[in-house]
Amino acid sequence: MTTARVRRKDIRLSPAEEKEETYKLIDGLVELGIPVTVKEHRSGFPAVTVDCGEVHILTDILSLEQWQAKKKRTG
């Protein structure tokens, strides 16, 4: 059995606004019931991979956690 390799978009150096838009897209997919996985990237902290439906990204956990905290504060 072979596993297809997923190509992830690297957004680690992208502007905060672009990251937030991507995180919002993933959040919307999760609300629709699409499962999401977040795993530490082989390069180590703080890089993580996020896979949700057809969205596959490489990002930093720090900006993701900041976005989640902001989302909780604003409802």
C-alpha positions in Angstrom: 0.0 0.0 0.0 1.4 3.4 -0.9 0.5 6.6 0.8 0.1 9.7 -1.4 2.2 12.6 -0.2 0.2 15.7 0.6 1.6 19.1 -0.6 1.1 21.7 2.1 1.1 25.4 1.6 3.8 27.0 3.8 2.2 30.0 5.5 4.8 30.4 8.3 6.1 33.7 6.9 2.8 35.0 5.5 1.3 38.2 6.8 -1.0 37.7 9.9 -4.1 38.6 7.8 -3.4 35.8 5.4 -2.9 33.3 8.2 -6.1 34.5 9.9 -8.1 34.0 6.7 -6.7 30.5 6.3 -7.5 29.7 10.0 -11.1 31.0 9.5 -11.5 28.8 6.4 -10.4 25.8 8.5 -12.7 26.8 11.3 -15.6 26.9 9.0 -14.8 23.4 7.6 -14.6 22.1 11.2 -18.0 23.6 11.9 -19.3 21.6 9.0 -18.1 18.5 10.6 -14.9 18.0 8.6 -12.2 16.5 10.8 -8.9 18.5 11.4 -5.5 17.1 12.4 -2.7 19.2 13.8 0.7 17.6 14.1 4.2 18.7 14.9 6.2 19.1 11.8 9.4 17.1 11.4 11.4 20.3 11.6 10.3 20.7 15.2 8.7 23.4 17.3 7.0 25.7 16.5 6.1 24.3 13.0 2.9 22.3 12.7 1.0 20.7 9.9 -2.8 21.3 9.7 -5.0 19.2 7.5 -8.7 19.7 7.1 -10.6 18.5 4.0 -8.7 19.9 1.0 -6.8 22.4 3.1 -3.3 21.4 3.9 -0.9 23.9 5.5 2.4 24.3 7.3 2.2 27.0 9.9 3.5 28.0 13.3 1.7 26.9 16.4 2.2 30.3 18.0 0.1 32.3 15.5 -2.5 29.5 15.5 -2.8 29.7 19.3 -3.0 33.5 19.2 -5.8 33.3 16.6 -7.7 30.7 18.7 -7.4 33.0 21.8 -8.6 36.0 19.9 -11.5 34.0 18.6 -12.5 32.9 22.1 -12.3 36.6 23.3 -14.5 37.9 20.5 -16.9 35.0 20.5 
